[in-house]
Amino acid sequence: MTKKHKIKPENGIIGNGSWGIFQKPNSTPEERWDPFRTIIDNSETKIGHHTYISTLRGNRPHENSIYQTDHPFNNQKKGEDTFCRLVKGEIPSIVLSRDLSLIKTPFSADPAFEDLRESKVFTTVNLFTPMTRIILPNKNEKLNNLKIAKGIPLLHIFSEHYLSIEEVPEEELVSYLKNIILTVNACKKSITTEGSTLLPVFHFYNIGSKAGASIPHLHSQTYLYANGSLGQGWKHHSFLQSFKKNKQLVDNSFCLGCEYANGIKNDPLGQELHIEDRLIWEDNNWLILTAYAPERDAQLRLLPKRHVSSLWELSPKEIHSLARALRIANSALSGFIDRLGEKYLIYPDRNILFRQHGSTPRIHMLVDIIPVQPIGGAEILDDYRTAHIFPEETARQMKL
């Protein structure tokens, strides 16, 4: 049963900015670039550090808070967290898709109480958005399109209360990935970017409070950035530039990701890659390896063997293999942390980052699983890390 819900600006939570719907342009999230860390390249693209400032984000629930160790929400039982209540139709939402069916358009402004218990997975618009999705007409105010942080923020949620990926049955995880692809494709078709040839789509999981998850119920997020002005952060830019330069350095057909699938021994930098020693698992479609130069100890990297640049380009077989790879990789990481996490100060919490892009040249998609581990000042100061265990030894331990 679906019940309509009218937006009430005077309501503290369901008001201006909820689900990215703003009544006043001057209250929208703002995009800012750090002038000390940003350049504009030859294609007029900003490259640097940028911040989206959204006051609404501070209102979101913290049911998995690291600051409240005795808070009752930290020991949530099934059916008690915010997403479980959303599934039962106790909280309004803007549901864009259920399983393999699209329900609403990406720019819907029609929240409702919906009973989602008969669906395995679904995608909603993020209530506490860091971006502006819709600005209601206001003739008295002009919009500054260069400052407003525009885009579609999505939440992909399992109806069942899971805490980790390895708990999810494989076929259910396949349905989850297909739901994400279906919804993201619909959103991409709905966005025009005012002359931009780039549409950055960031997909990620925050699992555990130390990894940024404010609600323990397993979910992932997708940010589709729709600002008319081009721009990307240094880290994302480094993946794009590395792929481009390596192709130019070797030849125009070279791709390091594809070479991994063929057992390359050395990279274009002359480094011996020890792929066999770092390999955790492979099938006909995917590889799981420990990262050669890990950002945190025990980081895992998943690569598709076929040259694809994004999640929505995967074939049905590759989607099934990815679901299996995600379960195997997270299980291997959890087992490693159970045995050696205390020694290396690695927490069970983790981030899963889909590094993808549809630009030219088309980079090879990567999935990084990065556990939480304390880092020092020098590591924050620059792109520098001190690892405590060789990736080859990490792989050996994971395969025990």
C-alpha positions as CSV (number, residue, x, y, z in Angstrom):
1,M,0.0,0.0,0.0
2,T,1.4,3.4,-1.0
3,K,0.4,6.6,0.8
4,K,1.3,10.0,-0.6
5,H,3.3,12.4,1.5
6,K,3.3,16.2,1.0
7,I,6.5,18.1,1.5
8,K,6.3,20.4,4.5
9,P,9.0,23.0,4.6
10,E,8.2,23.8,8.3
11,N,9.0,20.2,9.3
12,G,12.5,19.9,10.6
13,I,13.5,16.8,8.7
14,I,11.0,16.7,5.8
15,G,11.5,20.2,4.6
16,N,13.6,22.4,2.4
17,G,16.4,20.3,0.9
18,S,14.9,16.9,1.7
19,W,15.6,14.4,-1.2
20,G,17.5,17.3,-2.9
21,I,14.4,19.4,-3.4
22,F,15.1,23.0,-2.6
23,Q,12.5,25.8,-2.3
24,K,15.2,28.5,-2.1
25,P,18.2,28.6,-4.4
26,N,20.4,30.4,-1.7
27,S,20.0,27.4,0.6
28,T,21.3,24.8,-1.9
29,P,24.6,22.9,-1.3
30,E,27.6,24.8,-2.6
31,E,30.5,23.5,-4.6
32,R,33.9,25.0,-3.7
33,W,37.4,24.3,-5.1
34,D,40.5,24.7,-3.0
35,P,42.5,27.4,-4.9
36,F,45.8,26.2,-3.5
37,R,45.2,22.7,-4.9
38,T,43.3,23.3,-8.1
39,I,44.4,24.0,-11.7
40,I,42.5,24.3,-15.0
41,D,44.0,22.2,-17.7
42,N,44.0,22.7,-21.5
43,S,40.4,21.4,-21.9
44,E,39.1,23.9,-19.3
45,T,38.6,21.1,-16.7
46,K,39.2,21.9,-13.1
47,I,41.7,19.4,-11.5
48,G,42.1,19.6,-7.7
49,H,40.3,19.3,-4.4
50,H,36.7,20.2,-4.3
51,T,34.1,20.3,-1.4
52,Y,30.4,20.1,-1.5
53,I,29.0,22.0,1.5
54,S,25.6,20.8,2.6
55,T,24.1,21.9,5.9
56,L,21.4,19.3,5.6
57,R,23.9,16.4,5.9
58,G,24.3,17.2,9.6
59,N,20.7,16.2,10.3
60,R,21.0,12.6,9.1
61,P,20.6,9.9,11.8
62,H,23.7,8.4,13.3
63,E,22.6,4.9,14.4
64,N,26.0,3.5,14.0
65,S,28.0,6.2,15.7
66,I,31.6,5.8,16.8
67,Y,31.0,8.6,19.3
68,Q,28.2,6.8,21.2
69,T,29.5,3.4,22.1
70,D,26.7,2.8,24.6
71,H,24.0,4.2,22.3
72,P,21.2,1.7,21.9
73,F,21.2,2.1,18.1
74,N,24.8,0.6,18.0
75,N,23.2,-2.8,18.8
76,Q,20.3,-2.5,16.5
77,K,18.2,-5.6,16.1
78,K,16.5,-6.6,12.9
79,G,13.7,-4.3,12.0
80,E,14.8,-1.4,14.2
81,D,17.1,0.7,12.1
82,T,16.0,3.5,9.8
83,F,16.2,1.5,6.6
84,C,14.2,-1.4,8.1
85,R,11.5,1.1,9.0
86,L,11.7,2.5,5.5
87,V,11.2,-1.0,4.1
88,K,8.1,-1.5,6.3
89,G,6.6,1.8,5.0
90,E,7.0,3.7,8.3
91,I,9.2,6.4,6.8
92,P,8.5,8.3,3.5
93,S,10.9,7.9,0.6
94,I,11.2,8.5,-3.1
95,V,11.7,5.0,-4.5
96,L,13.0,5.1,-8.0
97,S,13.3,1.4,-8.6
98,R,12.3,-2.0,-7.0
99,D,14.2,-5.1,-8.1
100,L,14.3,-4.9,-11.9
101,S,11.4,-2.4,-12.3
102,L,11.7,1.4,-12.6
103,I,9.0,3.1,-10.5
104,K,9.6,6.9,-10.7
105,T,11.7,9.3,-12.8
106,P,15.0,10.5,-11.3
107,F,13.6,14.0,-10.8
108,S,10.4,12.9,-9.0
109,A,9.3,15.2,-6.2
110,D,6.7,12.8,-4.9
111,P,7.7,11.1,-1.6
112,A,5.4,8.4,-0.2
113,F,5.1,5.7,2.5
114,E,5.8,2.5,0.6
115,D,5.8,-1.1,1.9
116,L,8.8,-2.6,0.3
117,R,8.9,-6.0,2.0
118,E,8.1,-7.9,-1.1
119,S,11.1,-6.5,-2.9
120,K,14.6,-7.9,-2.4
121,V,16.4,-4.6,-3.3
122,F,15.4,-1.1,-4.2
123,T,16.9,2.3,-4.9
124,T,15.8,5.6,-3.3
125,V,16.8,9.2,-3.5
126,N,19.0,10.1,-0.5
127,L,16.9,12.1,1.9
128,F,20.0,13.9,3.4
129,T,21.5,14.8,0.0
130,P,24.9,16.5,-0.4
131,M,23.7,17.8,-3.8
132,T,20.8,19.7,-5.3
133,R,18.4,17.6,-7.4
134,I,15.5,19.9,-8.0
135,I,15.1,23.7,-7.5
136,L,11.5,24.8,-7.3
137,P,10.7,27.9,-9.5
138,N,11.3,31.2,-7.8
139,K,11.1,34.3,-10.1
140,N,12.7,36.6,-7.5
141,E,16.1,34.8,-7.3
142,K,18.7,34.0,-9.9
143,L,20.8,30.8,-9.9
144,N,24.5,30.8,-9.9
145,N,25.1,27.6,-11.7
146,L,28.9,27.6,-11.1
147,K,28.5,27.3,-7.3
148,I,25.5,25.1,-6.8
149,A,26.4,21.4,-6.3
150,K,24.0,19.7,-8.6
151,G,23.3,16.0,-9.1
152,I,21.4,12.9,-8.1
153,P,22.4,11.1,-4.9
154,L,21.1,7.5,-4.7
155,L,20.8,4.9,-1.9
156,H,20.7,1.2,-2.9
157,I,19.3,-0.8,-0.1
158,F,18.7,-4.5,0.6
159,S,15.2,-5.1,2.1
160,E,16.7,-7.8,4.3
161,H,18.8,-6.6,7.3
162,Y,22.4,-7.5,6.4
163,L,25.6,-6.1,8.0
164,S,28.2,-7.4,5.5
165,I,28.4,-8.4,1.9
166,E,29.4,-12.0,2.7
167,E,26.1,-12.5,4.4
168,V,24.1,-11.8,1.2
169,P,23.2,-14.8,-0.9
170,E,24.9,-14.7,-4.3
171,E,21.7,-14.5,-6.4
172,E,20.4,-11.7,-4.2
173,L,23.7,-9.8,-4.7
174,V,23.3,-10.3,-8.5
175,S,19.8,-8.7,-8.3
176,Y,21.2,-5.9,-6.3
177,L,23.9,-5.1,-8.9
178,K,21.3,-5.3,-11.7
179,N,19.1,-2.9,-9.8
180,I,21.9,-0.4,-9.5
181,I,22.8,-0.6,-13.2
182,L,19.1,-0.2,-14.2
183,T,18.6,2.9,-12.0
184,V,22.0,4.6,-12.8
185,N,21.3,4.2,-16.5
186,A,17.9,5.8,-16.1
187,C,19.5,8.7,-14.2
188,K,22.3,9.2,-16.8
189,K,19.7,9.5,-19.5
190,S,17.8,12.2,-17.5
191,I,20.8,14.4,-16.9
192,T,22.0,17.1,-19.3
193,T,25.3,18.8,-18.3
194,E,25.3,22.1,-20.2
195,G,28.1,21.3,-22.7
196,S,29.9,18.8,-20.5
197,T,31.2,15.6,-22.1
198,L,31.9,14.1,-18.6
199,L,29.3,12.7,-16.3
200,P,31.2,11.5,-13.2
201,V,29.4,8.6,-11.5
202,F,30.8,7.5,-8.1
203,H,29.6,4.2,-6.6
204,F,30.7,3.1,-3.2
205,Y,29.9,1.2,0.0
206,N,30.7,2.4,3.5
207,I,30.6,-0.6,5.8
208,G,31.0,0.0,9.5
209,S,30.9,3.2,11.6
210,K,34.7,3.8,11.2
211,A,34.2,3.7,7.4
212,G,31.5,6.4,7.5
213,A,28.3,4.3,7.7
214,S,25.8,6.1,9.9
215,I,23.3,3.2,9.5
216,P,24.4,-0.4,10.0
217,H,21.9,-1.8,7.5
218,L,24.0,-2.8,4.4
219,H,23.6,-0.4,1.5
220,S,25.7,1.4,-1.1
221,Q,25.5,4.8,-2.7
222,T,25.8,6.4,-6.1
223,Y,26.6,10.1,-6.7
224,L,25.8,11.3,-10.2
225,Y,27.4,14.8,-10.5
226,A,25.6,17.1,-12.9
227,N,27.4,20.4,-12.6
228,G,27.7,22.1,-16.0
229,S,31.3,23.1,-15.3
230,L,33.8,20.2,-15.7
231,G,35.9,19.1,-12.8
232,Q,37.4,16.2,-11.0
233,G,39.5,15.5,-7.9
234,W,43.3,14.8,-8.0
235,K,42.9,11.1,-7.1
236,H,40.3,10.4,-9.8
237,H,42.4,12.4,-12.2
238,S,45.5,10.3,-11.4
239,F,43.7,7.1,-12.5
240,L,42.6,8.7,-15.8
241,Q,46.1,10.2,-16.5
242,S,48.0,7.1,-15.6
243,F,45.9,5.1,-18.0
244,K,46.4,7.6,-20.8
245,K,50.1,8.0,-20.3
246,N,50.8,4.3,-20.0
247,K,49.0,3.8,-23.3
248,Q,51.1,6.5,-24.9
249,L,54.3,5.1,-23.3
250,V,53.9,1.5,-24.5
251,D,51.5,1.8,-27.6
252,N,48.0,2.8,-28.2
253,S,46.6,-0.7,-27.6
254,F,48.2,-1.1,-24.2
255,C,46.0,-1.4,-21.1
256,L,47.5,-2.4,-17.7
257,G,44.2,-3.9,-16.5
258,C,44.0,-6.1,-19.6
259,E,47.6,-7.1,-19.3
260,Y,47.0,-8.2,-15.7
261,A,44.5,-10.8,-17.1
262,N,47.3,-12.0,-19.4
263,G,49.8,-12.4,-16.5
264,I,52.0,-9.4,-17.2
265,K,55.3,-9.5,-15.2
266,N,56.4,-5.9,-15.2
267,D,54.5,-2.6,-15.4
268,P,55.6,0.4,-17.6
269,L,57.5,1.8,-14.5
270,G,59.7,-1.4,-14.6
271,Q,58.3,-2.7,-11.3
272,E,58.0,-6.5,-10.9
273,L,54.3,-7.0,-10.1
274,H,54.3,-10.4,-8.4
275,I,50.8,-11.1,-9.7
276,E,50.8,-14.8,-9.0
277,D,51.9,-14.2,-5.4
278,R,49.1,-11.6,-4.9
279,L,46.3,-13.5,-6.6
280,I,43.5,-14.5,-4.2
281,W,40.9,-15.8,-6.8
282,E,40.0,-15.7,-10.4
283,D,37.4,-17.1,-12.9
284,N,36.9,-16.4,-16.6
285,N,35.7,-12.8,-15.9
286,W,37.3,-11.4,-12.7
287,L,40.6,-11.3,-10.7
288,I,41.0,-10.6,-7.0
289,L,44.4,-9.6,-5.9
290,T,46.0,-7.8,-3.0
291,A,46.9,-4.3,-4.0
292,Y,50.5,-3.9,-5.2
293,A,51.0,-0.6,-3.3
294,P,48.2,-0.7,-0.7
295,E,46.5,2.5,0.6
296,R,45.9,0.4,3.8
297,D,47.2,-3.0,4.8
298,A,45.1,-5.8,3.3
299,Q,43.6,-3.7,0.5
300,L,42.1,-5.9,-2.2
301,R,41.6,-4.9,-5.9
302,L,39.1,-6.6,-8.2
303,L,39.6,-6.3,-12.0
304,P,37.4,-7.5,-14.9
305,K,39.3,-9.5,-17.4
306,R,37.4,-7.9,-20.3
307,H,38.1,-4.2,-21.0
308,V,35.1,-2.4,-19.5
309,S,35.1,1.1,-18.0
310,S,32.0,1.0,-15.8
311,L,29.5,-1.1,-13.9
312,W,26.7,-0.6,-16.4
313,E,28.9,-2.0,-19.3
314,L,29.1,-5.5,-17.7
315,S,27.6,-8.5,-19.3
316,P,25.1,-10.8,-17.4
317,K,27.9,-13.3,-16.9
318,E,30.3,-10.6,-15.6
319,I,27.6,-9.4,-13.2
320,H,27.2,-12.9,-11.8
321,S,31.0,-13.3,-11.5
322,L,31.3,-9.9,-9.8
323,A,28.7,-10.9,-7.2
324,R,30.7,-14.0,-6.4
325,A,34.0,-12.1,-6.4
326,L,32.6,-9.5,-4.0
327,R,31.5,-12.2,-1.6
328,I,34.8,-14.1,-1.8
329,A,37.0,-10.9,-1.4
330,N,35.1,-9.6,1.6
331,S,35.1,-13.0,3.2
332,A,38.8,-13.3,2.7
333,L,39.4,-9.9,4.1
334,S,37.2,-10.5,7.1
335,G,39.0,-13.8,7.8
336,F,42.4,-12.0,7.6
337,I,41.2,-9.3,10.0
338,D,39.8,-11.9,12.5
339,R,43.3,-13.6,12.7
340,L,45.7,-10.7,12.2
341,G,43.7,-7.5,12.4
342,E,44.8,-6.7,16.0
343,K,48.5,-7.2,15.1
344,Y,48.3,-4.7,12.3
345,L,45.6,-2.5,13.8
346,I,43.1,-3.1,11.0
347,Y,39.4,-2.7,11.7
348,P,36.6,-4.9,10.2
349,D,35.1,-1.7,8.8
350,R,35.8,-1.0,5.1
351,N,35.1,1.1,2.0
352,I,34.4,-0.5,-1.4
353,L,35.1,2.0,-4.2
354,F,34.2,1.5,-7.9
355,R,36.8,3.3,-9.9
356,Q,35.1,3.8,-13.3
357,H,34.8,6.4,-16.0
358,G,33.2,6.5,-19.5
359,S,35.5,9.2,-21.0
360,T,38.1,8.8,-23.8
361,P,40.4,7.0,-23.4
362,R,38.2,4.5,-21.7
363,I,40.0,3.4,-18.5
364,H,39.9,-0.2,-17.2
365,M,37.4,-0.4,-14.4
366,L,38.7,-1.3,-10.9
367,V,37.0,-2.1,-7.6
368,D,39.1,-1.4,-4.5
369,I,38.2,-2.8,-1.0
370,I,40.0,-0.8,1.6
371,P,39.8,-1.6,5.3
372,V,40.0,1.1,8.0
373,Q,43.4,1.5,9.6
374,P,44.8,4.5,11.5
375,I,47.3,6.6,9.5
376,G,49.9,9.2,10.5
377,G,50.5,12.9,9.7
378,A,52.9,12.3,6.9
379,E,50.3,10.1,5.2
380,I,47.7,12.8,5.4
381,L,50.2,15.4,4.2
382,D,50.8,13.8,0.8
383,D,49.8,10.7,-1.2
384,Y,52.1,8.6,1.0
385,R,51.5,5.4,3.0
386,T,53.5,3.2,5.3
387,A,52.4,-0.4,4.9
388,H,53.1,-3.0,7.6
389,I,52.9,-6.2,5.6
390,F,53.9,-7.1,2.1
391,P,50.9,-7.6,-0.2
392,E,52.3,-11.0,-1.2
393,E,52.3,-12.1,2.4
394,T,48.8,-10.7,2.9
395,A,47.6,-12.9,-0.1
396,R,49.3,-15.9,1.4
397,Q,47.6,-15.3,4.7
398,M,44.2,-14.8,3.1
399,K,44.5,-18.1,1.2
400,L,45.3,-20.1,4.3
